[in-house]
Amino acid sequence: MGSLAAQRRKRVRILLGAVGVLVLATAAGVVAIARPNLGFDAGAETTTTTPAPAPVRATLQVAPVPADAPMPSPAALAAALGPVLANPALGTLTGMVSDAATGTVLWSQGPDTPMVPASTTKVLTATAALLALPPEHRVATRVVQGEQPGQIVLVGGGDPTLTAQPAGQPGFYPGGARLDDLVAQVKRAGATVTSVVVDNGAYVGPALAQGWDPADIAGGNIAPIEPVMFDGGRLKPLEDESPRSATPSLDVGRLLGAAFGVDPARVTLGTAPSGAAPLASVESAPLRDRLGQMMGHSDNVLAEAVGREIAAKVGTEPSFTGAVAAIGQTLGSGGFDLRGLTLHDASGLSVDGRIPARLLDQALTAATGDGKPQLRPILDYLPVAGATGTLSDRYATGDRNAAGWVRAKTGTLSAASALAGYVTDVGNRVLTFALMSNDRPPDVSRPALDAVASTLRSCGCQ
């Protein structure tokens, strides 16, 4: 698969027990069949009534895990994991498994070793975002009056979820702001539009991070990180891994201009004048929704935008450097052990990032425990094995023991795979885990990682 420098990305709410919800279906009806008067049967009419069936009543079986569920024995857990951990497909493996309720470490292997984390980095980004920002936090995209007659300025505020989809049709991100709303507001303001300036000043520094490959733009994994774009820069708005635009903010400016008949050549980059009169503004969906989209789809562009939102809150510069500094500062202030952490982005696409399994597991135990309730939403953001997001095609065939029980964030680069999340074992104890495999291609290591998580589900291990 080549050297590490050539690696490229390919791309728990605690499970509360057995869920069996029957669909309530009640059907009641009186069917009247009237035979019309044809003259030979004057005044005759027949009505047939069908009795309503008895209603079907649901038996709800959702219940919290019992407080006295037995915690696995570390020795028994290690013995159960032994055979699957011996699989050479795991390459260099580190990991940690903890009891969610108490934080007790039940198993670990090289937990302090910095590893290539891939997209499990987003666990830390989401953790920092929930610690630093209110869940209803939104990002605005504005249009203001320009310096020249007929000139308007599109001011990006850091929202990559804006869409240009026609009215009534969804964009890639549910609840995202819409270009047609901006256009309608500008028209209502009575502005004459003959040119458009796009102001990208909300971000500074390079548009691609250390450890990224520009080929990943056409490959559908990333777009240049600019403070306004359509559908995360996707050229095919509704396709997750669509090729991305190399000029995402100009694309928005050109379509904004096109709504007023402006020649694309008259759409340029620039800066909004100080104190410019506002013409229009739209806002993103709240942070809580965008974090769910970021985690479920492992959305790199959205992760980088959220990283800059954290930077703005903390007071570091809105760049890759500022975002990772803000994430680290927020986690450190939250009491997390940052030894071994090296980040170059907020998404995990960089092949130069390093995270120890200990830190990922610590973030997950903080979310499942009682110490930091503001982190609890992370558990709902994690994909469900065999069902949703980046875990939808895993545990879907073959060993389905963990399907529906494991919830985890995936991470994939060309020689790195990771899985970090939680599982309710057969003894109804909730366990958090972080598993990190390096030096193997993902088509080899991912099934082996899945087998480890499946063992956690089935063990019980008393």
C-alpha positions as CSV (number, residue, x, y, z in Angstrom):
1,M,0.0,0.0,0.0
2,G,3.1,2.3,-0.1
3,S,4.8,4.3,2.6
4,L,2.9,5.9,5.5
5,A,3.5,9.3,3.8
6,A,1.5,8.0,0.8
7,Q,-1.4,6.9,2.9
8,R,-4.8,8.3,1.9
9,R,-8.2,8.0,3.4
10,K,-10.7,5.8,1.6
11,R,-13.0,6.4,3.6
12,V,-23.2,5.0,22.1
13,R,-27.0,7.0,23.9
14,I,-26.2,3.7,25.7
15,L,-27.9,0.8,24.1
16,L,-30.5,0.1,26.6
17,G,-31.3,-3.5,26.2
18,A,-33.3,-5.6,23.9
19,V,-35.7,-3.5,21.8
20,G,-38.8,-5.0,20.5
21,V,-41.4,-2.5,19.5
22,L,-44.5,-3.7,17.7
23,V,-46.2,-1.3,15.4
24,L,-49.6,-0.3,16.6
25,A,-52.1,-1.1,14.0
26,T,-55.8,-0.5,14.6
27,A,-58.3,-0.9,11.9
28,A,-61.9,-0.1,12.4
29,G,-64.4,0.4,9.8
30,V,-68.0,0.3,8.9
31,V,-68.4,-0.4,5.2
32,A,-71.7,0.6,3.7
33,I,-72.6,-0.8,0.3
34,A,-75.6,0.9,-1.1
35,R,-77.5,-0.6,-4.1
36,P,-79.0,2.2,-6.1
37,N,-82.8,2.3,-6.8
38,L,-83.3,0.9,-10.3
39,G,-87.1,1.3,-10.3
40,F,-88.0,-2.3,-9.9
41,D,-87.1,-2.4,-6.2
42,A,-88.4,1.0,-5.1
43,G,-87.1,2.2,-1.7
44,A,-84.9,-0.9,-1.2
45,E,-81.3,-0.3,0.1
46,T,-78.9,-2.8,1.7
47,T,-76.2,-2.0,4.2
48,T,-73.5,-4.5,5.3
49,T,-71.4,-3.7,8.4
50,T,-68.0,-5.3,9.1
51,P,-67.2,-5.5,12.8
52,A,-64.0,-3.7,13.9
53,P,-61.1,-6.0,14.8
54,A,-59.7,-6.0,18.3
55,P,-56.8,-3.5,18.6
56,V,-53.2,-4.8,18.7
57,R,-51.5,-3.6,21.8
58,A,-47.7,-3.1,21.8
59,T,-45.6,-4.6,24.6
60,L,-42.8,-2.2,25.1
61,Q,-39.5,-3.8,26.0
62,V,-37.0,-0.9,26.1
63,A,-35.4,-0.7,29.5
64,P,-32.2,0.8,30.9
65,V,-29.3,-1.6,31.6
66,P,-29.6,-2.7,35.2
67,A,-27.3,-0.9,37.7
68,D,-26.2,-4.2,39.1
69,A,-25.2,-5.8,35.8
70,P,-21.9,-7.7,36.4
71,M,-18.7,-6.1,35.3
72,P,-16.5,-8.4,33.2
73,S,-13.4,-9.9,34.9
74,P,-10.2,-8.5,33.3
75,A,-8.7,-11.9,33.3
76,A,-11.7,-13.6,31.7
77,L,-11.9,-10.7,29.1
78,A,-8.3,-11.1,28.2
79,A,-8.7,-14.8,27.7
80,A,-11.7,-14.3,25.5
81,L,-9.9,-11.7,23.4
82,G,-6.7,-13.7,23.0
83,P,-7.7,-15.7,19.9
84,V,-9.0,-12.7,17.9
85,L,-6.1,-10.4,19.0
86,A,-3.7,-13.0,17.7
87,N,-4.9,-12.4,14.1
88,P,-2.0,-11.1,12.1
89,A,-4.4,-9.0,10.0
90,L,-4.5,-6.5,12.9
91,G,-0.9,-5.5,12.2
92,T,0.3,-3.2,14.9
93,L,-2.6,-3.1,17.3
94,T,-3.2,-0.9,20.3
95,G,-6.4,-0.5,22.3
96,M,-8.3,-0.1,25.6
97,V,-11.5,-1.5,26.9
98,S,-13.2,0.2,29.9
99,D,-16.3,-0.2,32.1
100,A,-18.5,2.7,31.1
101,A,-20.1,3.2,34.5
102,T,-16.9,3.3,36.6
103,G,-14.1,4.0,34.1
104,T,-12.3,0.9,35.3
105,V,-9.8,-0.3,32.6
106,L,-10.6,-3.9,31.8
107,W,-8.1,-4.6,29.0
108,S,-5.4,-2.6,27.3
109,Q,-2.5,-3.1,24.9
110,G,-0.1,-0.2,24.2
111,P,-2.7,2.3,25.2
112,D,-0.2,5.2,25.4
113,T,1.3,4.5,22.0
114,P,0.5,7.3,19.5
115,M,-1.1,5.8,16.5
116,V,-2.5,7.0,13.2
117,P,-6.1,7.6,14.2
118,A,-7.7,8.4,10.8
119,S,-11.3,9.6,11.3
120,T,-11.6,8.5,15.0
121,T,-10.0,12.0,15.4
122,K,-13.6,13.2,15.0
123,V,-14.4,11.8,18.5
124,L,-12.1,14.4,19.9
125,T,-13.4,17.1,17.7
126,A,-17.0,16.4,18.8
127,T,-15.9,16.2,22.4
128,A,-14.2,19.6,22.2
129,A,-17.1,21.1,20.4
130,L,-19.6,20.0,23.0
131,L,-17.4,21.3,25.8
132,A,-16.8,24.7,24.1
133,L,-20.0,25.5,22.3
134,P,-23.7,25.5,23.1
135,P,-25.6,22.7,21.2
136,E,-27.8,25.3,19.4
137,H,-24.8,27.2,18.0
138,R,-25.3,28.2,14.4
139,V,-23.1,29.8,11.7
140,A,-24.2,32.6,9.4
141,T,-23.6,33.3,5.7
142,R,-24.2,37.0,4.8
143,V,-24.6,39.3,1.8
144,V,-23.7,42.9,2.3
145,Q,-23.4,46.0,0.0
146,G,-20.1,46.4,-1.8
147,E,-18.0,49.5,-2.4
148,Q,-18.9,49.9,-6.0
149,P,-22.4,50.6,-7.4
150,G,-24.2,47.4,-8.2
151,Q,-21.7,45.3,-6.2
152,I,-22.6,42.9,-3.4
153,V,-20.3,40.9,-1.2
154,L,-20.9,37.3,-0.1
155,V,-19.4,36.9,3.4
156,G,-18.6,33.4,4.3
157,G,-18.9,32.7,8.0
158,G,-17.8,29.0,8.1
159,D,-20.8,27.1,6.9
160,P,-20.1,24.4,4.3
161,T,-23.7,23.1,4.4
162,L,-25.3,25.8,2.3
163,T,-27.1,24.2,-0.7
164,A,-28.1,25.5,-4.2
165,Q,-30.6,22.7,-4.7
166,P,-33.9,23.9,-6.1
167,A,-36.7,24.9,-3.8
168,G,-38.4,21.9,-2.2
169,Q,-35.4,19.6,-2.9
170,P,-33.0,18.7,0.0
171,G,-29.3,19.4,0.0
172,F,-26.8,16.9,1.3
173,Y,-27.1,18.2,4.9
174,P,-30.6,18.1,6.4
175,G,-31.6,21.5,7.7
176,G,-28.8,23.3,5.8
177,A,-29.2,27.0,4.7
178,R,-30.3,27.6,1.1
179,L,-28.9,29.9,-1.6
180,D,-32.5,30.7,-2.8
181,D,-33.2,32.3,0.6
182,L,-30.2,34.6,0.2
183,V,-31.3,35.5,-3.3
184,A,-34.8,36.2,-2.2
185,Q,-33.6,38.5,0.6
186,V,-31.3,40.5,-1.7
187,K,-34.2,41.0,-4.1
188,R,-36.5,42.2,-1.4
189,A,-33.8,44.6,-0.3
190,G,-34.1,46.1,-3.8
191,A,-30.4,45.8,-4.5
192,T,-29.1,46.3,-8.0
193,V,-26.5,43.5,-8.7
194,T,-23.9,43.8,-11.4
195,S,-20.9,42.2,-9.7
196,V,-20.2,39.8,-6.8
197,V,-17.2,39.8,-4.4
198,V,-16.6,36.7,-2.2
199,D,-15.0,37.4,1.2
200,N,-13.2,34.4,2.6
201,G,-11.6,36.4,5.4
202,A,-13.3,34.3,8.1
203,Y,-10.5,31.8,7.6
204,V,-6.8,32.2,7.4
205,G,-3.8,30.0,6.4
206,P,-3.6,27.2,3.9
207,A,-6.8,25.6,2.5
208,L,-5.2,22.1,2.8
209,A,-3.7,20.6,5.9
210,Q,-0.3,19.0,6.5
211,G,-0.6,15.3,5.5
212,W,-3.4,15.8,2.9
213,D,-3.1,14.9,-0.7
214,P,-4.6,17.3,-3.3
215,A,-5.8,14.3,-5.2
216,D,-8.3,13.7,-2.4
217,I,-10.3,16.6,-3.8
218,A,-11.2,14.8,-7.0
219,G,-11.3,11.6,-5.0
220,G,-14.3,12.9,-3.0
221,N,-12.7,13.0,0.5
222,I,-12.1,16.7,1.0
223,A,-12.5,20.2,-0.5
224,P,-10.2,23.2,0.1
225,I,-11.3,24.5,3.4
226,E,-13.0,27.9,2.7
227,P,-15.7,29.6,4.8
228,V,-18.6,29.1,2.4
229,M,-19.4,26.3,0.0
230,F,-22.3,24.2,-1.4
231,D,-22.9,20.8,0.1
232,G,-19.4,20.4,1.5
233,G,-18.0,21.2,-1.9
234,R,-19.6,18.3,-3.6
235,L,-20.0,18.5,-7.4
236,K,-22.8,16.0,-7.1
237,P,-24.7,17.5,-4.2
238,L,-26.4,14.4,-2.9
239,E,-23.5,11.9,-3.3
240,D,-21.4,11.4,-0.1
241,E,-18.1,10.7,-1.9
242,S,-18.7,12.9,-4.9
243,P,-15.7,14.6,-6.4
244,R,-15.3,18.0,-4.8
245,S,-14.7,21.5,-6.2
246,A,-11.3,23.0,-6.2
247,T,-12.9,26.5,-5.9
248,P,-15.9,26.0,-3.5
249,S,-16.4,29.6,-2.4
250,L,-16.2,31.0,-5.9
251,D,-18.8,28.4,-7.0
252,V,-21.2,29.9,-4.4
253,G,-20.5,33.5,-5.6
254,R,-21.0,32.6,-9.2
255,L,-24.4,30.9,-8.6
256,L,-25.4,33.9,-6.4
257,G,-24.5,36.2,-9.3
258,A,-26.2,34.0,-11.9
259,A,-29.5,34.6,-10.1
260,F,-29.1,38.3,-11.0
261,G,-27.7,37.7,-14.5
262,V,-24.1,38.5,-13.5
263,D,-21.3,37.3,-15.8
264,P,-19.1,34.7,-13.9
265,A,-16.1,36.9,-14.9
266,R,-17.5,39.6,-12.6
267,V,-17.3,37.3,-9.6
268,T,-14.1,37.8,-7.7
269,L,-12.4,37.3,-4.3
270,G,-12.1,40.3,-2.1
271,T,-13.1,41.9,1.3
272,A,-16.3,43.4,2.5
273,P,-16.1,47.1,3.3
274,S,-16.1,48.0,7.0
275,G,-19.6,48.8,8.1
276,A,-21.2,47.6,4.9
277,A,-25.0,47.7,4.8
278,P,-26.5,44.2,5.3
279,L,-28.7,42.8,2.6
280,A,-29.3,39.1,3.5
281,S,-28.3,36.4,6.0
282,V,-29.0,32.7,6.4
283,E,-27.9,30.3,9.2
284,S,-26.7,26.7,9.4
285,A,-28.5,24.0,11.3
286,P,-27.6,23.9,15.0
287,L,-24.3,22.4,16.1
288,R,-26.0,19.3,17.6
289,D,-27.4,18.4,14.2
290,R,-24.1,19.1,12.3
291,L,-22.1,17.0,14.8
292,G,-24.4,14.1,14.1
293,Q,-23.9,14.5,10.4
294,M,-20.1,14.8,10.9
295,M,-19.9,11.6,12.9
296,G,-22.4,9.5,10.9
297,H,-20.9,10.2,7.5
298,S,-17.4,10.8,8.8
299,D,-17.6,14.2,7.0
300,N,-14.1,15.7,6.7
301,V,-15.2,19.2,5.5
302,L,-17.8,19.5,8.3
303,A,-15.2,18.5,10.9
304,E,-12.8,21.2,9.7
305,A,-15.5,23.8,9.9
306,V,-16.5,22.7,13.4
307,G,-12.8,22.9,14.4
308,R,-12.7,26.5,13.3
309,E,-15.9,27.2,15.3
310,I,-14.1,25.9,18.4
311,A,-11.1,28.1,17.5
312,A,-13.4,31.2,17.3
313,K,-14.8,30.4,20.7
314,V,-11.4,29.8,22.4
315,G,-9.7,32.7,20.7
316,T,-7.2,31.0,18.5
317,E,-6.8,31.8,14.8
318,P,-9.4,30.3,12.3
319,S,-6.9,28.0,10.6
320,F,-5.8,24.3,10.8
321,T,-3.2,25.4,13.4
322,G,-5.7,27.4,15.4
323,A,-8.3,24.7,15.2
324,V,-6.1,21.9,16.5
325,A,-4.7,24.2,19.2
326,A,-8.3,25.0,20.3
327,I,-9.3,21.4,20.4
328,G,-6.3,20.5,22.5
329,Q,-6.8,23.5,24.8
330,T,-10.5,22.6,25.3
331,L,-9.8,18.9,26.0
332,G,-6.9,19.8,28.4
333,S,-9.2,22.2,30.3
334,G,-11.8,19.4,30.5
335,G,-9.3,17.1,32.3
336,F,-8.3,14.9,29.5
337,D,-4.8,13.4,29.3
338,L,-3.2,14.8,26.1
339,R,0.1,12.9,26.3
340,G,0.9,11.5,22.8
341,L,-1.6,13.7,21.0
342,T,-0.5,15.2,17.7
343,L,-3.0,16.8,15.4
344,H,-2.8,18.6,12.1
345,D,-6.5,18.7,11.3
346,A,-9.9,18.2,13.0
347,S,-11.0,15.4,10.7
348,G,-8.2,12.8,10.8
349,L,-7.5,12.8,7.1
350,S,-3.9,13.8,7.7
351,V,-1.5,10.8,7.7
352,D,0.7,12.7,10.2
353,G,-1.8,12.8,13.0
354,R,-1.3,10.6,16.1
355,I,-3.7,9.8,19.0
356,P,-3.2,7.2,21.8
357,A,-6.0,4.7,22.3
358,R,-6.2,5.8,25.9
359,L,-7.3,9.3,25.0
360,L,-10.1,8.1,22.7
361,D,-11.4,5.7,25.3
362,Q,-11.2,8.4,28.0
363,A,-13.4,10.6,25.8
364,L,-15.9,7.8,25.4
365,T,-16.0,6.9,29.1
366,A,-16.6,10.7,29.8
367,A,-19.6,10.6,27.5
368,T,-21.1,7.5,29.0
369,G,-20.4,8.3,32.6
370,D,-21.9,11.0,34.9
371,G,-19.0,13.4,35.1
372,K,-19.7,15.3,31.8
373,P,-23.3,15.0,30.8
374,Q,-22.9,17.6,28.1
375,L,-21.0,14.9,26.2
376,R,-23.8,12.4,26.2
377,P,-25.0,13.3,22.7
378,I,-21.8,11.7,21.3
379,L,-23.3,8.3,22.0
380,D,-26.2,9.1,19.7
381,Y,-23.9,10.4,17.0
382,L,-22.0,7.1,16.7
383,P,-23.0,4.8,13.8
384,V,-24.8,1.6,14.6
385,A,-23.1,-1.7,13.5
386,G,-24.9,-3.2,10.5
387,A,-27.4,-0.3,10.3
388,T,-26.3,3.3,9.9
389,G,-23.5,5.6,8.7
390,T,-20.0,4.2,8.1
391,L,-20.9,1.0,10.0
392,S,-23.9,0.2,7.8
393,D,-22.0,-2.3,5.7
394,R,-20.2,-3.9,8.6
395,Y,-21.7,-6.9,10.5
396,A,-24.3,-6.9,7.8
397,T,-23.3,-10.4,6.7
398,G,-21.4,-13.3,8.3
399,D,-21.0,-12.8,12.0
400,R,-23.9,-10.6,12.9
401,N,-23.4,-11.1,16.7
402,A,-22.6,-7.4,17.2
403,A,-25.0,-6.0,14.7
404,G,-27.2,-3.4,16.4
405,W,-25.1,-3.6,19.6
406,V,-21.8,-2.0,18.7
407,R,-21.9,1.8,18.1
408,A,-18.6,3.2,17.0
409,K,-16.7,5.8,15.0
410,T,-14.7,4.3,12.2
411,G,-11.3,5.4,11.0
412,T,-9.8,4.4,7.7
413,L,-6.6,5.3,5.8
414,S,-4.7,3.2,3.3
415,A,-2.6,1.5,6.1
416,A,-4.6,2.3,9.2
417,S,-8.0,1.3,10.6
418,A,-9.6,2.2,13.9
419,L,-12.8,1.6,15.8
420,A,-13.8,3.6,18.9
421,G,-17.2,3.4,20.6
422,Y,-19.2,1.3,23.0
423,V,-21.1,-1.9,23.3
424,T,-23.6,-3.5,25.7
425,D,-22.3,-7.1,26.4
426,V,-24.5,-10.1,26.9
427,G,-24.4,-9.5,30.7
428,N,-26.0,-6.0,30.1
429,R,-22.8,-4.2,31.1
430,V,-21.8,-1.2,28.9
431,L,-18.2,-1.2,27.8
432,T,-16.3,1.5,25.9
433,F,-13.4,0.7,23.6
434,A,-10.8,2.1,21.3
435,L,-9.1,-0.2,18.9
436,M,-6.3,1.1,16.5
437,S,-4.6,-1.0,13.8
438,N,-1.7,0.4,11.8
439,D,0.5,-1.1,9.1
440,R,-2.3,-3.1,7.3
441,P,-4.7,-2.2,4.5
442,P,-8.2,-1.6,5.7
443,D,-9.7,-4.5,3.7
444,V,-7.5,-6.8,5.8
445,S,-7.7,-5.1,9.2
446,R,-11.3,-4.0,9.4
447,P,-12.8,-7.5,9.6
448,A,-10.3,-8.3,12.3
449,L,-11.2,-5.2,14.3
450,D,-14.9,-6.1,13.9
451,A,-14.2,-9.6,15.3
452,V,-12.6,-7.9,18.4
453,A,-15.7,-5.7,18.9
454,S,-18.0,-8.7,18.4
455,T,-16.1,-10.6,21.1
456,L,-16.7,-7.7,23.5
457,R,-20.4,-8.1,22.8
458,S,-20.6,-11.9,23.3
459,C,-18.2,-12.3,26.1
460,G,-19.9,-11.5,29.4
461,C,-16.6,-12.7,30.8
462,Q,-17.2,-13.5,34.5
